[in-house]
Amino acid sequence: MINIKIKNNDLIIEDKAKSIFNWNHRAFFNISLGFEVDEKNNRYFYVNKNEFQDVIKEVLGYLMEERLGFSTDQQVSDFISNIKNQDSEFNEVKENIDKKISVPKSISLKRNLKSYQIKGLEHFIKIKHGANFSVPGSGKTTMVYAYFDKLKREGVVDKIFVVGPFSSFSPWEEEAKECFGRKLNVARLVGPKRQSHYLQSSQYELFLCHYQTAANDISEIIKLCKQHKILMVIDESHYIKRFTDGVRSNAILTLAPFAIRRVLLSGTPMPNGYLDLWSQMTFLWPGKQLLGERNTYKNRCDDKNEQENIKKEIRPFFFRVKKDDLKLPKPKI
């Protein structure tokens, strides 16, 4: 019997019968997934704990496909439960895509929402983890705050955590006052002082974090997400567009499963092409339900027919206000 367990921060696949140590199985565990081989103890082990959930999902799929029996310890069982919950949530969202919903009366922002902003809020509510790719000036921040207000009143989340460039910090603070009629208690996670913000996290409502800080503070942010119910927002999400070896994108994808709700904001989500979308959409659905595995998606991007299919697949998961929707007066020259 194959035993999957987590011990001393390692993910271990143990098989005393050595049934998974022939070349075919070793190619999968060692070469494809990156497990280290410990033949002396009849086991494979994986050391990057931030990737355990994705790796466990791959391992389970492989073992079931090969019809190999296995057992797990409690920690691995918890990961499996989380994977099943994500799959169930994704299926629920897909069933709700064509349903019409309306903004509940519990929304009580001081700022009146414009008609297209109400539609943006309705999209967030329906899709749970959604992207807003609207043009500048459409009020993406306002739509997110309206969503946060609804989720907080329902007890789904209690904090909002924004990752973005430094230039976005002030607008998030200023827009909060316009939306709620008061300033939010804000923690700017910058410099050495940010460690005290993590320790005193219960007194803050809004956390503002730069991409590089998110990459440096992965453990602290994961701990924060476990202590509170977080709505995580990636502002200017094209900053995490890098398809491979991106420090920012890898950090954000590591954090994604620990947030209760996830939101992307960008006016230019794919400046270079379809490859730019993978990290962003995988942040929304870290179980890779939406665009699949990285290498498989890359092959699809090289096929024009598949590009059309990609458009159809992601279309329900983002909302966009176009420039014409703003009904701006024509400029006078």
C-alpha positions in Angstrom: 0.0 0.0 0.0 1.3 3.4 -1.0 1.3 5.9 2.0 1.1 9.7 1.4 2.0 11.8 4.4 3.5 15.1 5.6 6.3 14.8 8.0 8.9 17.5 9.1 7.5 19.8 6.4 8.1 17.3 3.6 5.4 15.7 1.5 6.3 12.0 1.4 5.1 9.2 -0.8 6.2 5.9 0.7 6.0 2.4 -0.8 7.7 -0.4 1.0 6.7 -2.8 -1.8 8.6 -0.6 -4.3 5.8 -0.8 -6.8 6.1 2.9 -7.8 9.9 2.9 -8.4 10.1 1.5 -11.9 11.1 3.9 -14.7 7.6 4.9 -15.8 6.5 5.9 -12.3 9.8 7.5 -11.5 9.6 9.7 -14.6 6.3 11.0 -13.3 7.2 11.6 -9.7 10.9 12.7 -10.1 11.0 14.3 -13.5 7.4 15.7 -14.1 6.6 16.7 -10.5 10.1 17.3 -9.0 10.0 14.8 -6.1 13.4 13.8 -4.7 14.1 10.1 -4.6 15.1 8.2 -1.4 15.6 4.6 -2.5 17.1 3.6 0.8 13.8 4.3 2.6 11.6 3.4 -0.4 10.1 6.9 -0.8 9.8 10.1 -2.8 9.7 13.4 -1.0 8.8 17.0 -1.9 10.1 20.0 0.1 8.2 23.0 -1.2 5.3 23.1 1.2 3.7 26.1 -0.5 3.0 23.9 -3.5 1.7 20.9 -1.6 -1.9 21.3 -2.7 -1.2 21.4 -6.4 1.2 18.5 -6.1 -1.2 16.3 -4.1 -3.9 16.9 -6.7 -1.5 15.7 -9.4 -0.4 12.7 -7.4 -4.0 11.6 -6.6 -5.0 11.9 -10.2 -2.0 9.8 -11.3 -2.5 7.1 -8.7 -6.2 6.7 -9.5 -5.5 6.6 -13.2 -2.9 3.9 -12.6 -5.3 2.1 -10.3 -2.8 2.1 -7.4 -4.2 2.0 -3.9 -3.0 4.5 -1.3 -3.6 5.8 2.2 -3.1 9.3 3.6 -2.5 11.0 7.0 -4.7 13.7 8.4 -2.7 16.6 6.9 -2.9 15.2 3.4 -6.6 14.4 4.0 -7.2 18.1 4.8 -5.6 19.1 1.5 -7.8 16.6 -0.3 -10.8 18.0 1.4 -9.8 21.5 0.3 -9.3 20.4 -3.3 -12.8 18.8 -3.4 -14.3 22.0 -1.9 -12.7 24.1 -4.6 -13.9 21.8 -7.4 -17.4 21.9 -5.9 -17.3 25.7 -5.7 -16.2 25.9 -9.3 -19.0 23.6 -10.4 -21.5 25.7 -8.4 -20.3 28.9 -10.1 -20.6 27.3 -13.6 -24.2 26.4 -12.9 -24.9 30.0 -11.8 -23.3 31.7 -14.7 -26.5 32.2 -16.7 -28.7 33.0 -13.7 -29.8 36.6 -13.1 -29.2 38.1 -9.7 -29.8 41.5 -8.2 -27.8 43.5 -5.7 -29.2 42.8 -2.2 -30.5 45.6 0.1 -27.7 44.9 2.6 -25.4 47.0 0.4 -25.1 50.3 2.2 -22.3 52.3 0.7 -22.5 56.1 1.1 -21.5 56.4 -2.6 -24.3 55.7 -5.1 -23.3 53.1 -7.6 -23.7 53.8 -11.3 -25.6 51.3 -13.4 -22.5 49.7 -14.8 -20.9 49.5 -11.4 -24.0 47.7 -10.1 -23.5 45.2 -12.9 -19.9 44.8 -11.9 -20.9 44.1 -8.3 -23.5 41.6 -9.5 -20.8 39.8 -11.5 -18.6 39.5 -8.4 -21.5 38.1 -6.3 -22.4 35.5 -9.0 -18.9 34.4 -9.8 -17.4 34.6 -6.2 -13.8 34.9 -7.5 -13.9 37.3 -10.4 -11.8 39.7 -12.5 -12.7 43.2 -13.5 -10.9 44.4 -16.6 -12.7 47.7 -17.0 -11.2 50.9 -18.4 -9.7 53.5 -16.1 -12.2 55.8 -14.5 -15.0 53.2 -14.4 -14.7 52.8 -10.6 -13.1 49.4 -10.2 -12.1 50.2 -6.6 -15.7 51.2 -5.8 -17.1 48.0 -7.2 -14.6 46.0 -5.0 -15.5 47.9 -1.9 -19.2 47.3 -2.6 -18.4 43.6 -2.8 -16.4 43.7 0.4 -19.3 45.5 2.2 -21.7 42.7 1.2 -19.3 39.9 2.1 -18.4 41.5 5.4 -22.1 42.0 6.4 -22.7 38.3 5.6 -19.7 37.2 7.7 -18.0 35.7 4.7 -14.9 37.9 5.0 -13.6 40.4 7.6 -10.5 41.9 6.0 -9.5 43.2 2.6 -5.9 42.6 1.5 -4.8 44.5 -1.6 -1.6 43.7 -3.5 -0.6 46.4 -6.0 2.0 49.0 -6.9 2.8 51.7 -4.4 1.0 54.2 -6.5 -2.3 52.4 -5.8 -2.1 52.7 -2.0 -3.4 56.3 -1.7 -6.4 55.7 -4.0 -7.5 52.7 -2.0 -7.4 54.8 1.2 -9.1 57.8 -0.3 -11.8 55.7 -2.1 -12.6 53.9 1.1 -13.6 57.2 2.8 -15.8 58.1 -0.2 -17.5 54.7 -0.2 -18.0 54.2 3.6 -18.1 57.8 4.8 -15.1 57.1 7.1 -11.5 56.1 6.9 -10.7 52.4 7.2 -8.0 51.3 9.7 -5.2 50.7 7.2 -1.9 48.8 7.5 0.6 49.7 4.9 2.9 46.7 4.8 6.2 48.5 4.1 9.6 48.6 5.8 10.5 46.9 9.1 7.4 48.4 10.7 5.2 45.9 8.8 6.1 43.1 11.2 4.1 44.8 13.9 1.2 45.2 11.6 1.1 41.4 11.1 1.2 40.9 14.9 -1.6 43.4 15.5 -3.6 42.4 12.4 -7.0 42.3 14.3 -7.1 46.1 14.5 -6.9 46.7 10.8 -9.5 46.4 8.1 -7.5 47.2 5.0 -4.0 45.8 4.2 -1.9 47.4 1.4 1.0 45.4 0.1 3.5 45.7 -2.8 4.2 42.8 -5.0 7.8 42.5 -3.8 6.6 42.5 -0.2 4.1 39.7 -1.0 7.0 37.7 -2.4 9.2 38.3 0.7 6.4 37.8 3.3 4.7 34.6 2.0 4.7 32.9 5.4 3.4 35.9 7.2 0.6 36.5 4.7 -0.5 32.9 4.8 -0.6 33.1 8.6 -2.7 36.3 8.3 -5.1 34.5 6.0 -5.4 31.6 8.4 -6.2 34.1 11.3 -8.8 36.1 9.4 -11.3 35.7 6.5 -9.6 37.6 3.7 -10.8 39.1 0.5 -7.6 39.3 -1.6 -7.4 41.8 -4.4 -4.6 41.9 -7.0 -4.6 45.5 -8.4 -3.0 46.1 -11.8 -2.9 42.3 -12.1 -0.9 42.4 -15.3 2.1 42.8 -13.0 1.8 39.0 -12.4 1.4 38.1 -16.1 4.8 36.4 -16.4 4.2 32.9 -17.5 7.3 31.2 -16.1 9.8 31.9 -13.4 8.1 35.1 -12.2 8.8 35.9 -8.6 5.7 38.0 -8.3 3.3 35.6 -10.0 4.7 32.5 -8.2 4.2 34.3 -4.8 0.6 35.4 -5.6 -0.3 31.9 -6.8 1.2 30.5 -3.6 -1.0 32.8 -1.5 -4.2 32.3 -3.6 -5.6 29.2 -1.9 -5.5 30.8 1.5 -7.9 33.7 0.7 -11.7 33.2 1.2 -12.4 35.4 -1.9 -10.2 36.6 -4.7 -10.4 39.5 -7.1 -8.3 40.7 -10.1 -8.3 44.3 -11.3 -6.6 45.5 -14.5 -7.4 47.7 -17.5 -4.8 45.8 -19.7 -4.9 42.1 -18.6 -3.0 40.7 -21.6 -0.5 43.3 -23.0 1.6 40.6 -24.7 -0.9 37.9 -25.6 -2.8 34.9 -24.2 0.1 33.6 -22.1 -0.4 36.7 -19.9 -3.7 35.3 -18.7 -2.6 32.0 -17.1 -1.2 33.3 -13.8 -4.0 35.8 -13.4 -6.9 33.4 -14.0 -5.1 30.7 -12.0 -5.0 33.1 -9.1 -8.8 33.2 -9.2 -9.1 29.5 -9.3 -5.9 28.0 -7.9 -7.1 24.5 -8.4 -6.5 25.1 -12.1 -10.1 24.4 -13.0 -10.2 27.3 -15.4 -7.2 27.2 -17.7 -5.6 23.9 -16.7 -1.9 23.1 -16.3 0.7 25.5 -17.4 2.3 23.5 -20.2 -1.0 22.3 -21.6 -2.2 25.9 -21.7 1.0 27.0 -23.5 0.4 24.6 -26.3 -3.2 25.8 -26.6 -2.0 29.4 -27.0 -0.1 28.5 -30.1 -3.2 27.3 -31.8 -5.6 30.0 -33.2 -8.6 27.8 -32.9 -7.8 27.1 -29.3 -7.4 30.9 -28.7 -11.0 31.3 -29.6 -11.9 28.5 -27.1 -9.9 30.2 -24.4 -11.9 33.4 -25.0 -15.1 31.5 -24.5 -13.8 29.7 -21.4 -12.7 32.9 -19.5 -15.5 35.2 -20.7 -17.9 34.4 -17.8 -15.2 35.0 -15.2 -14.4 38.6 -16.0 -16.5 41.8 -16.2 -15.5 44.8 -18.4 -16.8 48.4 -18.6 -15.8 49.8 -21.9 -15.1 53.5 -22.6 -18.5 54.0 -24.4 -20.3 52.7 -21.3 -19.0 55.7 -19.3 -21.0 58.1 -21.6 -18.3 60.8 -21.3 -18.9 64.1 -23.1 -16.9 64.5 -26.3 -13.7 66.4 -25.7 -13.6 70.0 -26.7 -10.4 70.9 -28.6 
